[in-house]
Amino acid sequence: MSSPSRFDVVQSAFSPRHPVKSLSIAFALWKALIFLVVVTCPGPGYDTSTSLLPYQAEGLSDVISSTHKHRIRSSYLALPLRFVRWDSIYYVHAAEHGYVFEQEWAFGYGYTRIIALLLSVLVLYKLSIHIFGSHSPKQRFLCLLSAALHIISPAGAFLSAPYGEALFSLLNISGFYLYSSSVLDGGANKRVSRDLKLLAAATLFFAATTVRSNGIFGGILFAFDAVQQLWKIVCGGLSWHAIRRLGVIVVGGCVVGLGMIVPQVIAYREYCMVAHVSRPWCEWIIPSIYGWVQEQYWNVGFLRYWTVPNIPLFLLAMPMLALLLWSSLWGLRLSSVVRKDSNDVAPTMTTATVTSLLTRLSVVQGVLAVLALTSYHVQIINRISSGYPLWYWYLAAQLVGDATDSSATSKRNRLPAVLMQTMMIYGLIQAILFGSFLPPA
């Protein structure tokens, strides 16, 4: 009797028959574990800034003179404040008091104005079905496993804390989902539905950009479509449908761009249109409070983070950077994924359509990885990578024994499983560091 395949072993532990139930249980268990780790961490740790938040609305003398009140308040707030660490202090303060300090404008305007039910795990599952189909057990399990990997992503405790990562993941992945729906509708010649979904995707990317600036990379998809449509016009000549399609694409791209522009306009009116308050960035050719804050307060810029003291942070980020870059190359070179049998492919889900979508998403993810390596505080890639689906698909495809990589050695095939285990271990260690207010952030 033949031994069970790797796919059979993994599937037996995580059945795709009830995907929503399976993902919900896995989500609840992992979040509960992260919660317990964070709340049981001892001491205030590296920084005591969190302890000041409950009293910022009161005078310091009021706090000092009311010791009993201080004890009561501390007991009530001890647990929730465990999740207010690092950048989330800015998020919480801005949500409560608005943008008081200039540096707070680096933290997504949209996040502090939105409260949402975070279902990005389920959206990723639906997006995966768009790309890989759901006709065979292997396809369904690959989609389920991709969504499950999102639960244990290296963002860890940051997805449970008042940070922008969870909301960004929801908006960005939802944008990819609607964009893929638009592409599939285009393949089925559903023009009205295609255009409406494209504009809806643009709106989600707009919202994602107001939460995290890297949401602007969703605009790459619209730039790709615009170039493709212009080429069709050059080759096939002008027509009403071609011009209308190009107009929809351009409008969608402009909507995405507004996610970056609108907060800058609001800040410009507040800082640059008031007498005797003008700031240096107001005199720039293209005024940007975001660019000024990143440069002035966090020293963000091309190769600025490439210093000897930051070598440990580069080492910490290197596994995720390598995974993002490698999976981007994987997505670019695939001619088809999982769905090799044409009988299993729905009419709107042709190999050409899937390849086109994977190519576009690969470019978006690749740009993120390159910029994180050269221009960001590199360690944040472990957090912001949670909103990009391609690397989940790569790991899931390898874990279920992707037929497109049949030449790989058994040693290499074990690497995805090792990476998944490492993600879980890193998530728990990160939760301990997070709860104790210890680096790296």
C-alpha positions in Angstrom: 0.0 0.0 0.0 1.4 3.4 -1.0 2.1 6.0 1.6 -0.2 9.0 1.8 1.0 12.0 -0.2 1.9 15.3 1.5 -1.4 16.8 0.2 -3.4 14.0 1.8 -1.7 14.4 5.2 -2.2 18.2 5.3 -5.7 18.0 4.0 -6.7 15.4 6.7 -5.8 18.0 9.3 -7.7 20.9 7.6 -10.8 19.9 5.7 -12.0 22.2 2.9 -15.6 20.8 3.0 -16.7 23.7 5.3 -14.2 26.5 4.5 -15.9 29.3 6.4 -16.2 27.2 9.5 -12.7 25.8 9.2 -11.2 29.3 8.7 -13.3 30.8 11.5 -12.1 28.2 14.0 -8.5 28.5 13.0 -8.8 32.3 13.2 -10.3 32.2 16.7 -7.8 29.7 18.0 -4.8 31.6 16.7 -6.1 35.0 17.9 -6.9 33.6 21.3 -3.3 32.3 21.6 -1.8 35.6 20.5 -4.1 37.4 23.0 -3.0 35.2 25.9 0.6 35.6 25.0 0.4 39.4 24.9 -1.7 40.0 28.0 0.5 37.7 30.1 3.7 39.5 29.2 5.3 41.1 32.4 6.1 44.8 32.9 5.8 47.9 30.7 9.0 46.9 28.9 11.0 49.2 26.6 8.7 52.2 26.7 6.1 53.5 29.1 4.3 55.8 26.6 1.2 53.7 26.7 0.7 54.4 30.4 0.2 58.1 29.7 -2.7 57.6 27.2 -5.5 57.4 29.8 -4.4 60.7 31.4 -3.8 62.9 28.4 -7.2 64.4 28.8 -6.5 65.4 32.4 -3.9 67.6 33.9 -0.9 65.9 35.5 -1.8 67.4 38.9 -5.2 65.7 38.7 -3.5 62.4 38.1 -1.0 62.8 40.9 -3.7 63.9 43.4 -6.0 61.0 42.7 -4.0 57.9 43.6 -7.1 55.7 44.2 -8.7 56.8 40.9 -5.4 56.0 39.2 -5.4 52.4 40.6 -9.0 51.8 39.5 -8.4 53.2 36.0 -5.2 51.1 35.6 -7.0 47.9 36.6 -9.7 48.5 34.0 -7.3 49.5 31.2 -4.4 47.1 31.9 -5.5 44.4 29.4 -6.6 46.6 26.4 -3.5 48.8 26.8 -1.3 45.7 26.3 -2.2 46.0 22.6 -1.3 49.7 22.4 2.3 49.6 21.4 4.7 51.4 19.1 2.9 53.1 16.2 -0.6 52.2 17.6 -0.1 54.9 20.3 -0.3 57.4 17.4 -3.3 55.7 16.0 -5.2 55.7 19.2 -4.3 59.3 20.0 -5.3 60.5 16.6 -8.6 58.5 16.7 -9.5 60.2 20.0 -8.2 63.7 19.6 -7.6 64.1 15.8 -4.3 65.0 14.2 -2.7 67.2 16.9 1.0 66.7 16.0 2.6 66.9 12.6 4.2 63.5 12.8 0.8 61.8 13.3 0.1 62.5 9.7 2.4 59.6 8.8 -0.2 57.3 10.2 -3.1 56.5 7.8 -5.8 59.1 7.9 -8.3 56.5 6.8 -7.6 54.1 9.7 -8.4 56.6 12.4 -11.7 57.4 10.7 -12.9 53.9 10.0 -14.0 51.0 12.2 -14.5 47.8 10.2 -15.2 44.1 10.7 -12.0 42.5 9.6 -12.8 39.6 7.2 -9.7 39.7 5.0 -9.2 35.9 5.6 -12.5 35.1 3.9 -12.0 37.6 1.1 -8.6 36.0 0.4 -10.3 32.6 0.2 -12.7 34.0 -2.4 -9.9 35.7 -4.3 -8.0 32.4 -4.4 -11.0 30.7 -5.9 -11.0 33.3 -8.7 -7.4 32.5 -9.5 -7.2 28.8 -9.0 -10.7 27.6 -9.3 -12.6 25.2 -7.0 -13.5 22.2 -9.2 -11.1 19.6 -7.7 -10.3 18.8 -4.1 -6.7 20.0 -4.6 -7.9 23.4 -5.9 -10.3 23.9 -3.0 -7.7 22.9 -0.5 -5.1 25.2 -2.0 -7.5 28.1 -1.7 -8.4 27.2 1.9 -4.7 26.8 2.9 -3.8 30.2 1.3 -6.4 31.9 3.5 -5.3 29.9 6.6 -1.7 31.1 6.0 -3.0 34.7 6.2 -4.2 33.9 9.8 -0.6 33.1 10.9 1.1 35.8 8.8 4.2 37.4 10.2 2.1 40.5 11.1 1.2 38.5 14.2 0.0 40.7 17.1 -0.1 43.8 14.8 -3.2 42.3 13.2 -4.9 42.2 16.6 -3.8 45.6 17.8 -5.0 49.1 16.9 -2.7 49.2 13.9 -3.4 49.9 10.2 -2.3 46.4 9.0 -5.6 44.5 9.6 -7.8 47.2 8.0 -5.3 47.6 5.2 -5.2 43.9 4.5 -9.0 43.8 4.3 -9.2 46.8 1.9 -6.3 45.8 -0.3 -7.2 42.1 -0.7 -10.8 43.1 -1.3 -9.6 45.5 -4.0 -7.7 42.6 -5.6 -10.8 40.5 -5.3 -13.0 43.0 -7.1 -10.3 43.7 -9.7 -10.0 40.0 -10.5 -13.8 39.8 -10.7 -13.6 42.7 -13.2 -11.0 40.8 -15.3 -13.1 37.7 -15.3 -16.2 39.6 -16.3 -14.3 41.1 -19.1 -13.4 37.6 -20.3 -17.1 36.7 -20.3 -17.9 39.9 -22.2 -19.9 41.4 -19.3 -18.8 45.0 -20.0 -21.1 46.9 -17.6 -20.3 44.6 -14.7 -16.6 44.7 -15.6 -16.4 48.4 -15.4 -18.5 48.8 -12.3 -16.3 46.3 -10.4 -13.2 48.0 -11.7 -14.4 51.3 -10.2 -15.4 49.6 -7.0 -11.9 48.1 -6.8 -10.4 51.5 -7.3 -12.5 52.8 -4.4 -11.1 50.1 -2.1 -7.6 50.8 -3.2 -8.3 54.5 -2.5 -9.4 53.6 1.0 -6.4 51.2 1.5 -4.1 54.1 0.5 -5.6 56.4 3.2 -4.8 53.6 5.7 -1.3 52.8 4.5 0.6 54.6 1.7 1.6 51.4 0.0 -2.0 51.0 -1.0 -1.1 53.3 -3.9 0.6 50.3 -5.5 -2.9 49.1 -6.5 -2.7 51.9 -9.1 -0.1 49.7 -10.9 -3.0 47.5 -12.0 -4.7 50.4 -13.6 -1.5 51.6 -15.3 -1.1 48.1 -16.7 -4.7 48.2 -18.0 -4.3 51.7 -19.5 -1.2 50.7 -21.4 -2.9 47.5 -22.6 -6.0 49.4 -23.7 -3.9 52.1 -25.6 -2.1 49.3 -27.4 -5.4 47.8 -28.5 -6.5 51.2 -29.8 -3.2 51.6 -31.7 -3.6 48.1 -33.2 -7.3 48.0 -33.7 -8.3 51.6 -34.2 -10.6 53.9 -32.3 -14.1 52.8 -31.3 -16.7 54.0 -28.8 -16.2 50.9 -26.7 -12.4 51.3 -26.7 -12.5 55.0 -25.7 -15.2 54.2 -23.0 -13.0 51.4 -21.6 -10.0 53.7 -21.5 -12.0 56.4 -19.7 -13.1 54.0 -17.0 -9.6 52.8 -16.5 -8.2 56.4 -16.2 -11.0 57.4 -13.8 -10.3 54.3 -11.7 -6.6 55.1 -11.6 -7.3 58.7 -10.5 -9.6 57.4 -7.7 -6.7 55.3 -6.4 -4.4 58.4 -6.6 -6.8 60.4 -4.5 -6.1 58.1 -1.6 -2.7 59.8 -1.4 -3.7 63.3 -2.5 -6.8 63.9 -0.3 -5.0 63.6 3.1 -2.2 65.9 1.8 -4.8 68.5 0.7 -6.4 68.4 4.2 -3.0 68.8 5.8 -2.0 71.6 3.4 -5.1 73.6 4.3 -4.4 73.1 8.0 -0.7 73.9 8.0 0.0 76.0 4.9 -3.1 78.3 4.5 -3.0 79.7 8.0 -1.0 82.9 8.6 2.3 82.6 10.4 2.1 78.8 10.7 3.6 77.7 7.4 6.0 74.6 7.5 9.0 74.0 5.3 7.2 71.3 3.3 4.6 73.9 2.3 7.2 75.5 0.0 7.9 72.2 -1.9 7.0 72.1 -5.6 4.6 69.2 -4.6 3.8 69.8 -1.0 3.6 66.6 1.0 3.3 66.4 4.8 3.7 62.6 4.5 7.0 62.9 2.7 8.2 65.5 5.2 7.3 63.6 8.2 8.8 60.3 6.9 12.1 62.1 6.1 12.2 64.5 9.1 11.0 62.3 11.9 11.8 58.8 10.8 14.8 59.3 8.4 13.0 57.4 5.6 14.6 57.5 2.2 16.6 55.7 -0.5 19.3 53.6 1.3 19.1 55.7 4.4 18.3 52.6 6.5 21.4 50.9 5.2 23.6 51.4 8.3 25.6 49.0 10.4 23.3 49.2 13.5 20.4 48.2 11.3 22.0 44.9 10.1 20.0 42.8 12.7 16.7 44.3 11.3 17.7 43.5 7.7 18.4 39.9 8.9 15.0 39.8 10.6 13.3 41.0 7.4 15.3 39.0 4.9 13.2 35.7 5.0 10.1 37.6 4.1 11.8 39.8 1.5 13.2 36.7 -0.1 9.8 35.0 0.0 8.1 38.0 -1.6 10.7 38.3 -4.4 10.8 34.6 -5.1 7.0 34.2 -5.2 6.8 37.2 -7.4 9.2 35.5 -9.9 7.1 32.3 -9.5 4.0 34.2 -10.4 5.6 35.8 -13.4 6.9 32.5 -14.9 3.8 30.4 -14.4 1.9 29.6 -17.6 -0.9 27.9 -15.5 -1.3 27.0 -11.9 -3.1 23.9 -10.5 -5.8 24.0 -13.2 -4.0 22.0 -16.0 -7.1 20.1 -17.0 -9.2 22.3 -19.4 -12.3 20.4 -18.4 -12.0 21.9 -14.9 -11.7 25.5 -16.1 -14.9 27.6 -16.2 -15.4 29.6 -19.5 -14.5 32.9 -17.8 -11.4 31.5 -16.1 -9.0 30.7 -19.0 -5.3 30.0 -18.5 -4.6 33.3 -20.3 -6.8 35.2 -17.8 -5.2 33.6 -14.8 -1.7 34.2 -16.2 -2.5 37.8 -16.8 -3.8 38.3 -13.2 -0.8 36.6 -11.7 1.6 38.7 -13.7 -0.1 41.9 -12.5 -0.2 40.8 -8.9 3.5 39.7 -9.1 4.6 43.1 -10.3 2.7 44.8 -7.4 4.2 42.6 -4.8 7.7 42.8 -6.4 7.6 46.6 -6.3 6.7 46.5 -2.6 9.6 44.1 -1.8 12.2 46.2 -3.7 11.1 49.5 -2.0 11.0 47.8 1.4 14.6 46.7 0.8 15.9 50.1 -0.4 13.7 52.8 1.1 11.6 51.7 4.1 12.4 50.7 7.7 13.0 47.3 6.4 11.5 45.3 9.4 8.0 46.5 8.7 7.8 44.2 5.7 6.9 41.5 8.1 3.7 43.5 8.9 2.7 45.0 5.6 3.2 41.8 3.6 0.0 40.5 5.1 -2.1 42.5 2.6 -0.6 40.8 -0.5 -1.9 37.4 -1.6 0.7 36.1 -4.0 3.2 34.7 -1.4 0.4 32.9 0.4 -0.5 31.2 -2.9 3.1 30.2 -3.5 3.5 28.6 -0.1 0.1 26.9 -0.3 0.9 25.5 -3.8 4.2 24.1 -2.6 2.6 22.6 0.5 0.0 20.7 -1.5 2.6 19.5 -4.0 2.3 21.9 -6.9 2.5 19.9 -10.1 4.3 22.8 -11.9 7.4 22.2 -9.8 7.8 18.5 -10.3 11.6 18.7 -10.7 12.2 20.0 -7.2 14.1 17.8 -4.8 12.4 16.4 -1.7 14.7 18.6 0.4 13.5 21.7 -1.4 9.9 20.6 -1.1 10.2 20.6 2.7 11.2 24.3 2.7 7.5 25.7 2.5 6.6 23.5 5.5 9.6 24.9 7.4 8.7 28.4 6.5 5.1 27.9 7.7 6.4 26.5 11.1 8.8 29.4 11.3 5.9 31.9 10.7 4.1 30.4 13.7 7.1 30.4 16.0 7.9 34.0 14.9 4.3 35.1 15.5 4.5 33.8 19.1 7.9 35.3 19.8 6.8 38.6 18.2 3.7 38.6 20.5 5.9 38.3 23.5 8.1 41.2 22.4 5.0 43.2 21.4 3.3 42.7 24.8 6.5 43.7 26.6 7.0 46.8 24.4 10.3 45.5 23.2 11.9 45.9 19.7 11.7 45.2 16.9 8.5 47.0 16.0 
